[in-house]
Amino acid sequence: MNLQIYDTTLRDGTQREGLSLTCNDKLRVAQLLDDLGVAYIEGGWPGSNPKDVEFFQRAQTLQLKHARIAAFGATCRVGAAPAEDTNIRALLDANTPVVTVVGKTWTLHVEEVLRTTYEENLRLIRESLAYLKTQGREVIYDAEHFFDGFHADPEYALVTLQAAVDGGADALTLCDTNGGNLTWQIEAAVQAVRARFPYLTLGIHTHNDSELAVANTLAAIRASCTQVQGTINGYGERCGNANLCAIIPTSN
């Protein structure tokens, strides 16, 4: 199994309380991550703050040997076309070879956060990814709250992934965004996704609210995820993300 390490220290990690990086800091960390040999470095959300915009501009001068820089953002807004969406435009303006797009999986969030229909949510996913693919980007789809959504409505959760595939996703990342799932739940859900999408690259993104981020990541790898998201030292919001310092030496 050939694992790809996708480091999100420069975005998720900086959401940790008390951790603040300057743009120069982020560039130095990116160079060190490349030296470590990671496959992807998620630099931030270019639509959210000027520091991330500056990082993506200056990151184009980095001499990276291994890693590809990824910009993070969300699907287009309800009722909007991707080409007219400011968030999608910010992703393209970051001029990275990879974009990672987060979308809604859980019916609860479609109803209460987006306040739209299930079908419109599928359109947001499908059309956002398809538009980014036409712009020549590698597109990774982050299925937000995937495992909670899968428990609530397995078929709709899988249909949202199908929308991402229809949009041209190069990889599907399954997110335990609340960090509340147990190891066997992670493994069973990943197996169900693999059965539906036997040949697509699957990724895993876990949070540590139940102190299971590393264990859940390893369970997902065992169930066939080959793209592994996490942060150095497990830095991240709330209780942190999956700790790559533990995952890298134990996942082979």
NUTOR-13682 format. One line per 3 residues: their letters; for each residue x, y, z of N, C-alpha, C. Coordinates in nm, 3 decimals. Example, Ala and Ser with C-alpha at 12.3 -4.5 7.8 and 13.67 -1.06 7.14 Angstrom:
// residues 2
as = 1.319:-0.569:0.780:1.230:-0.450:0.780:1.320:-0.330:0.780; 1.285:-0.225:0.708:1.367:-0.106:0.714:1.290:0.003:0.787;
END
This chain:
// residues 252
mnl = 0.085:-0.120:0.000:0.000:0.000:0.000:0.088:0.125:0.000; 0.064:0.213:-0.096:0.140:0.337:-0.108:0.061:0.451:-0.044; 0.103:0.493:0.077:0.033:0.599:0.147:0.083:0.735:0.105;
qiy = -0.011:0.829:0.093:0.022:0.969:0.067:-0.010:1.049:0.193; 0.090:1.118:0.246:0.068:1.201:0.364:0.027:1.341:0.319; -0.088:1.383:0.368:-0.144:1.515:0.337:-0.140:1.596:0.466;
dtt = -0.046:1.689:0.473:-0.028:1.766:0.597:-0.114:1.892:0.595; -0.191:1.911:0.702:-0.276:2.031:0.713:-0.241:2.115:0.836; -0.112:2.106:0.877:-0.066:2.186:0.991:-0.086:2.335:0.968;
lrd = -0.063:2.381:0.845:-0.067:2.525:0.816:-0.208:2.580:0.810; -0.309:2.491:0.812:-0.448:2.539:0.821:-0.511:2.491:0.951; -0.538:2.360:0.960:-0.599:2.306:1.083:-0.511:2.332:1.205;
gtq = -0.381:2.314:1.188:-0.291:2.331:1.303:-0.296:2.470:1.361; -0.311:2.570:1.274:-0.311:2.708:1.322:-0.443:2.748:1.385; -0.540:2.658:1.386:-0.664:2.685:1.458:-0.653:2.648:1.606;
reg = -0.538:2.594:1.644:-0.514:2.563:1.784:-0.504:2.691:1.866; -0.560:2.691:1.984:-0.552:2.807:2.072:-0.407:2.835:2.107; -0.366:2.959:2.091:-0.231:3.000:2.129:-0.125:2.979:2.022;
lsl = -0.162:2.924:1.907:-0.066:2.901:1.800:-0.093:2.998:1.686; 0.004:3.082:1.657:-0.010:3.180:1.549:0.119:3.183:1.469; 0.109:3.165:1.338:0.227:3.163:1.251:0.224:3.285:1.159;
tcn = 0.338:3.349:1.144:0.351:3.452:1.043:0.362:3.386:0.906; 0.356:3.467:0.802:0.371:3.411:0.668:0.511:3.350:0.652; 0.612:3.416:0.706:0.748:3.361:0.700:0.756:3.227:0.773;
dkl = 0.688:3.218:0.888:0.683:3.091:0.962:0.623:2.982:0.873; 0.512:3.013:0.808:0.443:2.914:0.726:0.530:2.867:0.611; 0.604:2.957:0.552:0.694:2.919:0.443:0.806:2.828:0.493;
rva = 0.860:2.857:0.612:0.966:2.772:0.668:0.913:2.634:0.702; 0.793:2.630:0.760:0.732:2.501:0.792:0.706:2.420:0.666; 0.657:2.486:0.561:0.631:2.417:0.435:0.759:2.354:0.381;
qll = 0.870:2.426:0.390:0.997:2.372:0.340:1.038:2.250:0.422; 1.019:2.255:0.553:1.053:2.141:0.639:0.963:2.021:0.611; 0.835:2.047:0.586:0.744:1.937:0.554:0.784:1.870:0.423;
ddl = 0.827:1.950:0.326:0.875:1.894:0.201:1.000:1.809:0.225; 1.089:1.858:0.309:1.209:1.782:0.342:1.172:1.649:0.408; 1.064:1.649:0.484:1.017:1.527:0.549:0.964:1.427:0.447;
gva = 0.917:1.477:0.333:0.871:1.388:0.227:0.721:1.376:0.214; 0.644:1.470:0.273:0.499:1.460:0.261:0.457:1.485:0.117; 0.341:1.431:0.079:0.294:1.443:-0.059:0.219:1.574:-0.084;
yie = 0.144:1.620:0.017:0.063:1.741:0.002:0.082:1.830:0.124; 0.087:1.960:0.099:0.089:2.059:0.206:-0.029:2.153:0.186; -0.124:2.148:0.278:-0.239:2.238:0.271:-0.200:2.371:0.335;
ggw = -0.194:2.476:0.251:-0.138:2.601:0.299:-0.234:2.692:0.372; -0.364:2.671:0.356:-0.461:2.758:0.421:-0.584:2.776:0.335; -0.667:2.871:0.377:-0.793:2.902:0.308:-0.777:3.041:0.246;
pgs = -0.748:3.051:0.116:-0.716:3.182:0.057:-0.831:3.281:0.061; -0.954:3.233:0.076:-1.066:3.325:0.083:-1.094:3.379:0.221; -1.011:3.340:0.321:-1.046:3.374:0.459:-0.966:3.488:0.518;
npk = -0.840:3.508:0.476:-0.759:3.612:0.540:-0.640:3.651:0.451; -0.589:3.773:0.467:-0.478:3.821:0.382:-0.349:3.740:0.400; -0.324:3.686:0.520:-0.202:3.610:0.542:-0.195:3.488:0.451;
dve = -0.308:3.419:0.436:-0.308:3.302:0.350:-0.293:3.341:0.204; -0.350:3.452:0.165:-0.331:3.502:0.028:-0.183:3.526:0.003; -0.115:3.591:0.099:0.028:3.618:0.085:0.107:3.487:0.080;
ffq = 0.070:3.392:0.164:0.141:3.264:0.164:0.137:3.199:0.027; 0.020:3.192:-0.032:0.009:3.125:-0.162:0.087:3.200:-0.270; 0.093:3.330:-0.261:0.173:3.405:-0.358:0.321:3.373:-0.344;
raq = 0.368:3.373:-0.220:0.511:3.352:-0.197:0.550:3.204:-0.208; 0.456:3.114:-0.183:0.486:2.970:-0.190:0.522:2.927:-0.331; 0.483:3.006:-0.430:0.516:2.970:-0.568:0.666:2.977:-0.595;
tlq = 0.741:3.042:-0.507:0.887:3.051:-0.524:0.961:2.940:-0.448; 0.888:2.860:-0.368:0.953:2.753:-0.294:1.004:2.646:-0.390; 1.122:2.593:-0.361:1.178:2.484:-0.440:1.146:2.352:-0.371;
lkh = 1.030:2.297:-0.400:0.983:2.175:-0.333:1.024:2.051:-0.411; 1.071:1.951:-0.338:1.117:1.828:-0.401:1.010:1.720:-0.403; 0.919:1.721:-0.306:0.822:1.614:-0.293:0.677:1.662:-0.294;
ari = 0.651:1.768:-0.223:0.513:1.806:-0.191:0.450:1.892:-0.298; 0.317:1.883:-0.304:0.236:1.973:-0.385:0.155:2.060:-0.288; 0.149:2.189:-0.316:0.075:2.281:-0.230:-0.074:2.275:-0.266;
aaf = -0.157:2.269:-0.163:-0.303:2.267:-0.182:-0.366:2.388:-0.114; -0.463:2.446:-0.182:-0.546:2.551:-0.124:-0.679:2.490:-0.084; -0.733:2.537:0.028:-0.855:2.480:0.086:-0.970:2.579:0.072;
gat = -1.088:2.527:0.041:-1.206:2.612:0.035:-1.332:2.527:0.035; -1.446:2.593:0.018:-1.575:2.525:0.023:-1.642:2.526:-0.114; -1.745:2.445:-0.126:-1.827:2.447:-0.247:-1.890:2.585:-0.264;
crv = -1.939:2.611:-0.383:-2.004:2.739:-0.408:-2.130:2.754:-0.322; -2.179:2.875:-0.313:-2.294:2.904:-0.228:-2.425:2.855:-0.292; -2.522:2.835:-0.207:-2.654:2.793:-0.253:-2.707:2.893:-0.355;
gaa = -2.753:2.841:-0.467:-2.811:2.925:-0.571:-2.711:2.991:-0.663; -2.582:2.973:-0.637:-2.478:3.039:-0.716:-2.413:2.941:-0.812; -2.357:2.995:-0.919:-2.276:2.916:-1.011:-2.131:2.924:-0.966;
pae = -2.054:2.816:-0.977:-1.915:2.818:-0.932:-1.832:2.930:-0.994; -1.853:2.958:-1.121:-1.773:3.060:-1.189:-1.798:3.199:-1.131; -1.910:3.217:-1.060:-1.944:3.348:-1.004:-1.920:3.356:-0.854;
dtn = -1.868:3.248:-0.795:-1.855:3.239:-0.650:-1.720:3.294:-0.605; -1.720:3.384:-0.506:-1.595:3.447:-0.462:-1.499:3.346:-0.398; -1.553:3.247:-0.326:-1.468:3.147:-0.263:-1.398:3.061:-0.369;
ira = -1.471:3.020:-0.471:-1.412:2.940:-0.578:-1.307:3.022:-0.652; -1.337:3.150:-0.674:-1.240:3.237:-0.740:-1.113:3.252:-0.657; -1.127:3.261:-0.526:-1.008:3.271:-0.440:-0.923:3.145:-0.449;
lld = -0.988:3.029:-0.459:-0.913:2.904:-0.475:-0.829:2.908:-0.602; -0.890:2.954:-0.711:-0.817:2.960:-0.838:-0.707:3.065:-0.834; -0.736:3.178:-0.770:-0.636:3.285:-0.762:-0.514:3.244:-0.680;
ant = -0.529:3.144:-0.592:-0.415:3.095:-0.515:-0.311:3.029:-0.605; -0.355:2.987:-0.723:-0.265:2.934:-0.826:-0.186:2.812:-0.777; -0.253:2.725:-0.705:-0.191:2.601:-0.658:-0.226:2.487:-0.754;
pvv = -0.143:2.385:-0.760:-0.176:2.271:-0.846:-0.290:2.186:-0.792; -0.315:2.198:-0.660:-0.417:2.117:-0.593:-0.513:2.208:-0.520; -0.641:2.177:-0.528:-0.741:2.244:-0.445:-0.818:2.137:-0.369;
tvv = -0.847:2.166:-0.244:-0.927:2.076:-0.161:-1.057:2.148:-0.127; -1.167:2.084:-0.159:-1.298:2.146:-0.145:-1.380:2.067:-0.043; -1.434:2.138:0.056:-1.517:2.074:0.158:-1.664:2.094:0.124;
gkt = -1.743:1.989:0.145:-1.886:1.996:0.120:-1.964:1.919:0.225; -2.094:1.935:0.222:-2.180:1.878:0.324:-2.221:1.734:0.292; -2.212:1.650:0.394:-2.252:1.510:0.384:-2.378:1.481:0.465;
wtl = -2.387:1.545:0.580:-2.489:1.515:0.679:-2.619:1.587:0.643; -2.729:1.513:0.640:-2.859:1.574:0.608:-2.893:1.686:0.705; -2.853:1.671:0.831:-2.878:1.776:0.930:-2.818:1.908:0.885;
hve = -2.698:1.905:0.832:-2.630:2.028:0.791:-2.687:2.084:0.661; -2.732:1.997:0.574:-2.799:2.045:0.453:-2.923:2.126:0.492; -2.997:2.073:0.590:-3.122:2.137:0.631:-3.099:2.259:0.718;
evl = -3.008:2.248:0.815:-2.997:2.352:0.918:-2.884:2.451:0.895; -2.780:2.415:0.820:-2.669:2.507:0.793:-2.685:2.570:0.656; -2.694:2.487:0.554:-2.715:2.542:0.419:-2.859:2.589:0.399;
rtt = -2.953:2.528:0.473:-3.096:2.559:0.459:-3.140:2.549:0.312; -3.110:2.431:0.257:-3.147:2.407:0.118:-3.192:2.263:0.103; -3.215:2.223:-0.020:-3.263:2.088:-0.048:-3.145:1.992:-0.063;
yee = -3.176:1.865:-0.050:-3.072:1.764:-0.068:-3.018:1.768:-0.211; -3.105:1.790:-0.307:-3.062:1.793:-0.446:-2.973:1.914:-0.475; -3.005:2.029:-0.416:-2.921:2.147:-0.436:-2.783:2.125:-0.376;
nlr = -2.776:2.059:-0.263:-2.645:2.028:-0.206:-2.562:1.943:-0.301; -2.626:1.846:-0.365:-2.554:1.763:-0.461:-2.504:1.846:-0.578; -2.584:1.942:-0.621:-2.541:2.030:-0.731:-2.419:2.111:-0.690;
lir = -2.421:2.165:-0.568:-2.308:2.244:-0.521:-2.179:2.164:-0.528; -2.187:2.041:-0.484:-2.068:1.954:-0.485:-2.024:1.926:-0.628; -2.116:1.875:-0.705:-2.085:1.830:-0.842:-2.032:1.945:-0.929;
esl = -2.102:2.057:-0.929:-2.064:2.167:-1.018:-1.939:2.240:-0.971; -1.921:2.251:-0.840:-1.799:2.316:-0.789:-1.675:2.239:-0.832; -1.678:2.108:-0.814:-1.563:2.027:-0.850:-1.542:2.024:-1.001;
ayl = -1.651:2.013:-1.075:-1.639:2.007:-1.220:-1.577:2.136:-1.275; -1.617:2.250:-1.219:-1.561:2.377:-1.265:-1.412:2.385:-1.235; -1.371:2.344:-1.115:-1.230:2.348:-1.080:-1.148:2.253:-1.167;
ktq = -1.207:2.140:-1.203:-1.136:2.048:-1.293:-1.115:2.109:-1.430; -1.213:2.186:-1.478:-1.196:2.251:-1.609:-1.084:2.354:-1.607; -1.047:2.398:-1.487:-0.938:2.496:-1.473:-0.802:2.428:-1.452;
gre = -0.800:2.296:-1.469:-0.675:2.223:-1.467:-0.621:2.187:-1.330; -0.706:2.188:-1.228:-0.658:2.157:-1.094:-0.679:2.009:-1.058; -0.588:1.956:-0.976:-0.615:1.831:-0.905:-0.712:1.866:-0.793;
viy = -0.821:1.791:-0.782:-0.926:1.826:-0.686:-0.945:1.713:-0.585; -0.928:1.748:-0.460:-0.955:1.656:-0.349:-1.083:1.702:-0.282; -1.174:1.608:-0.260:-1.302:1.643:-0.198:-1.302:1.598:-0.052;
dae = -1.322:1.693:0.040:-1.336:1.663:0.183:-1.483:1.652:0.218; -1.526:1.533:0.253:-1.665:1.511:0.292:-1.680:1.542:0.440; -1.727:1.663:0.470:-1.736:1.711:0.607:-1.837:1.630:0.688;
hff = -1.800:1.597:0.811:-1.888:1.519:0.901:-1.936:1.391:0.832; -1.847:1.329:0.753:-1.892:1.213:0.676:-1.948:1.102:0.765; -1.878:1.070:0.871:-1.918:0.954:0.951:-2.049:0.979:1.026;
dgf = -2.069:1.101:1.074:-2.198:1.135:1.136:-2.309:1.130:1.032; -2.280:1.182:0.913:-2.379:1.177:0.807:-2.410:1.035:0.765; -2.307:0.950:0.762:-2.326:0.810:0.724:-2.413:0.737:0.825;
had = -2.393:0.766:0.953:-2.477:0.702:1.056:-2.622:0.748:1.044; -2.643:0.875:1.011:-2.778:0.930:1.005:-2.854:0.883:0.882; -2.785:0.881:0.767:-2.850:0.844:0.640:-2.741:0.791:0.548;
pey = -2.711:0.661:0.557:-2.599:0.605:0.480:-2.611:0.629:0.330; -2.730:0.611:0.276:-2.744:0.623:0.131:-2.720:0.766:0.083; -2.772:0.866:0.157:-2.748:1.003:0.113:-2.600:1.039:0.127;
alv = -2.536:0.993:0.232:-2.394:1.020:0.248:-2.316:0.966:0.129; -2.349:0.848:0.084:-2.281:0.789:-0.031:-2.316:0.863:-0.160; -2.439:0.912:-0.169:-2.479:0.988:-0.287:-2.401:1.119:-0.297;
tlq = -2.371:1.181:-0.182:-2.289:1.304:-0.187:-2.151:1.273:-0.241; -2.096:1.158:-0.206:-1.967:1.118:-0.261:-1.977:1.093:-0.411; -2.090:1.035:-0.454:-2.110:1.012:-0.596:-2.114:1.145:-0.672;
aav = -2.174:1.247:-0.610:-2.175:1.380:-0.673:-2.033:1.432:-0.691; -1.947:1.408:-0.592:-1.808:1.450:-0.604:-1.737:1.373:-0.715; -1.763:1.245:-0.722:-1.704:1.164:-0.829:-1.753:1.212:-0.965;
dgg = -1.882:1.240:-0.976:-1.937:1.291:-1.101:-1.875:1.425:-1.140; -1.836:1.503:-1.040:-1.770:1.630:-1.066:-1.623:1.616:-1.102; -1.569:1.495:-1.090:-1.430:1.472:-1.129:-1.330:1.465:-1.016;
ada = -1.374:1.442:-0.893:-1.283:1.437:-0.779:-1.171:1.335:-0.802; -1.049:1.376:-0.773:-0.935:1.285:-0.783:-0.922:1.198:-0.659; -0.977:1.245:-0.547:-0.975:1.169:-0.423:-1.092:1.212:-0.336;
ltl = -1.141:1.120:-0.255:-1.248:1.147:-0.159:-1.191:1.132:-0.020; -1.198:1.239:0.060:-1.151:1.233:0.197:-1.270:1.226:0.292; -1.271:1.126:0.377:-1.380:1.104:0.471:-1.341:1.166:0.605;
cdt = -1.423:1.260:0.653:-1.386:1.341:0.769:-1.467:1.305:0.893; -1.397:1.276:1.002:-1.460:1.266:1.134:-1.443:1.402:1.200; -1.523:1.496:1.156:-1.503:1.638:1.189:-1.524:1.666:1.337;
ngg = -1.616:1.594:1.401:-1.639:1.614:1.544:-1.549:1.529:1.632; -1.477:1.436:1.572:-1.388:1.349:1.649:-1.460:1.259:1.746; -1.584:1.223:1.716:-1.662:1.145:1.811:-1.689:1.001:1.773;
nlt = -1.633:0.956:1.660:-1.659:0.820:1.616:-1.557:0.723:1.674; -1.600:0.598:1.683:-1.516:0.493:1.739:-1.450:0.414:1.626; -1.344:0.345:1.662:-1.258:0.282:1.562:-1.335:0.188:1.470;
wqi = -1.419:0.103:1.528:-1.493:0.007:1.445:-1.598:0.075:1.358; -1.649:0.190:1.402:-1.742:0.265:1.318:-1.671:0.324:1.197; -1.550:0.374:1.219:-1.470:0.427:1.110:-1.442:0.317:1.008;
eaa = -1.397:0.205:1.056:-1.360:0.096:0.965:-1.478:0.046:0.884; -1.593:0.030:0.948:-1.712:-0.019:0.877:-1.757:0.080:0.771; -1.754:0.209:0.802:-1.797:0.310:0.705:-1.701:0.317:0.587;
vqa = -1.571:0.310:0.613:-1.475:0.312:0.504:-1.495:0.190:0.414; -1.521:0.076:0.472:-1.546:-0.044:0.392:-1.667:-0.027:0.302; -1.771:0.039:0.353:-1.891:0.064:0.272:-1.859:0.158:0.156;
vra = -1.777:0.258:0.182:-1.738:0.351:0.075:-1.653:0.278:-0.028; -1.560:0.197:0.018:-1.475:0.123:-0.076:-1.557:0.030:-0.163; -1.660:-0.031:-0.106:-1.746:-0.119:-0.185:-1.818:-0.042:-0.296;
rfp = -1.855:0.084:-0.268:-1.925:0.167:-0.367:-1.828:0.225:-0.471; -1.706:0.255:-0.425:-1.607:0.317:-0.514:-1.477:0.237:-0.509; -1.474:0.124:-0.578:-1.363:0.030:-0.560:-1.227:0.078:-0.608;
ylt = -1.222:0.176:-0.698:-1.094:0.214:-0.757:-1.048:0.355:-0.722; -1.129:0.431:-0.653:-1.096:0.571:-0.628:-1.006:0.585:-0.505; -0.918:0.684:-0.507:-0.835:0.713:-0.391:-0.923:0.764:-0.276;
lgi = -0.911:0.700:-0.161:-0.984:0.743:-0.042:-0.887:0.801:0.060; -0.929:0.909:0.124:-0.849:0.971:0.229:-0.924:0.970:0.361; -0.851:0.998:0.468:-0.910:1.002:0.603:-0.863:1.128:0.675;
hth = -0.955:1.192:0.745:-0.927:1.314:0.820:-0.999:1.301:0.953; -0.924:1.293:1.063:-0.987:1.271:1.193:-0.945:1.379:1.293; -1.036:1.403:1.389:-1.008:1.492:1.502:-1.001:1.409:1.630;
nds = -0.945:1.469:1.734:-0.904:1.392:1.851:-0.992:1.412:1.974; -1.117:1.451:1.955:-1.203:1.482:2.070:-1.226:1.361:2.161; -1.218:1.241:2.107:-1.233:1.120:2.188:-1.099:1.049:2.210;
ela = -0.988:1.120:2.184:-0.853:1.064:2.196:-0.832:0.944:2.104; -0.901:0.943:1.990:-0.893:0.829:1.899:-0.848:0.868:1.759; -0.798:0.989:1.741:-0.765:1.035:1.606:-0.662:0.945:1.539;
van = -0.556:0.908:1.611:-0.454:0.822:1.553:-0.510:0.682:1.530; -0.577:0.627:1.630:-0.635:0.493:1.616:-0.737:0.489:1.503; -0.819:0.591:1.492:-0.919:0.594:1.386:-0.854:0.607:1.248;
tla = -0.746:0.682:1.241:-0.674:0.693:1.114:-0.614:0.559:1.075; -0.554:0.489:1.169:-0.497:0.358:1.139:-0.605:0.258:1.099; -0.722:0.268:1.162:-0.833:0.180:1.123:-0.878:0.209:0.980;
air = -0.879:0.338:0.944:-0.918:0.375:0.808:-0.816:0.326:0.706; -0.688:0.334:0.742:-0.584:0.281:0.653:-0.603:0.132:0.634; -0.631:0.062:0.743:-0.655:-0.082:0.735:-0.772:-0.114:0.643;
asc = -0.870:-0.023:0.640:-0.990:-0.044:0.558:-0.974:0.011:0.417; -0.854:0.058:0.380:-0.815:0.091:0.242:-0.799:0.239:0.212; -0.801:0.329:0.310:-0.767:0.469:0.284:-0.616:0.481:0.261;
tqv = -0.578:0.551:0.157:-0.436:0.564:0.124:-0.387:0.708:0.127; -0.477:0.804:0.146:-0.437:0.944:0.159:-0.469:0.987:0.302; -0.368:1.023:0.377:-0.382:1.041:0.522:-0.361:1.186:0.559;
qgt = -0.466:1.251:0.609:-0.456:1.389:0.653:-0.426:1.394:0.803; -0.348:1.492:0.841:-0.316:1.512:0.982:-0.226:1.632:0.999; -0.182:1.656:1.122:-0.095:1.769:1.152:0.023:1.724:1.237;
ing = 0.130:1.800:1.231:0.245:1.772:1.315:0.206:1.794:1.461; 0.239:1.698:1.544:0.209:1.700:1.688:0.059:1.699:1.719; -0.023:1.677:1.617:-0.167:1.675:1.641:-0.227:1.812:1.667;
yge = -0.154:1.919:1.631:-0.207:2.054:1.651:-0.341:2.069:1.577; -0.432:2.147:1.635:-0.560:2.171:1.571:-0.661:2.228:1.668; -0.776:2.263:1.614:-0.881:2.323:1.697:-0.932:2.221:1.800;
rcg = -0.994:2.274:1.906:-1.048:2.192:2.015:-0.940:2.099:2.070; -0.957:1.967:2.053:-0.863:1.869:2.108:-0.755:1.830:2.007; -0.758:1.889:1.891:-0.652:1.863:1.793:-0.693:1.766:1.683;
nan = -0.600:1.748:1.591:-0.617:1.658:1.476:-0.534:1.532:1.495; -0.542:1.444:1.397:-0.459:1.324:1.399:-0.312:1.364:1.395; -0.233:1.302:1.482:-0.092:1.338:1.498:-0.006:1.260:1.397;
lca = 0.046:1.330:1.298:0.128:1.264:1.197:0.258:1.208:1.256; 0.304:1.263:1.366:0.426:1.213:1.428:0.406:1.072:1.484; 0.282:1.036:1.513:0.250:0.899:1.555:0.208:0.813:1.437;
iip = 0.140:0.872:1.340:0.086:0.794:1.228:0.194:0.750:1.132; 0.286:0.839:1.098:0.387:0.806:0.996:0.469:0.682:1.035; 0.520:0.671:1.158:0.599:0.552:1.189:0.517:0.426:1.216;
tsn = 0.388:0.437:1.235:0.307:0.319:1.271:0.216:0.271:1.159; 0.215:0.342:1.045:0.119:0.309:0.940:0.176:0.217:0.832; 0.303:0.180:0.845:0.364:0.094:0.742:0.371:-0.051:0.789;
END
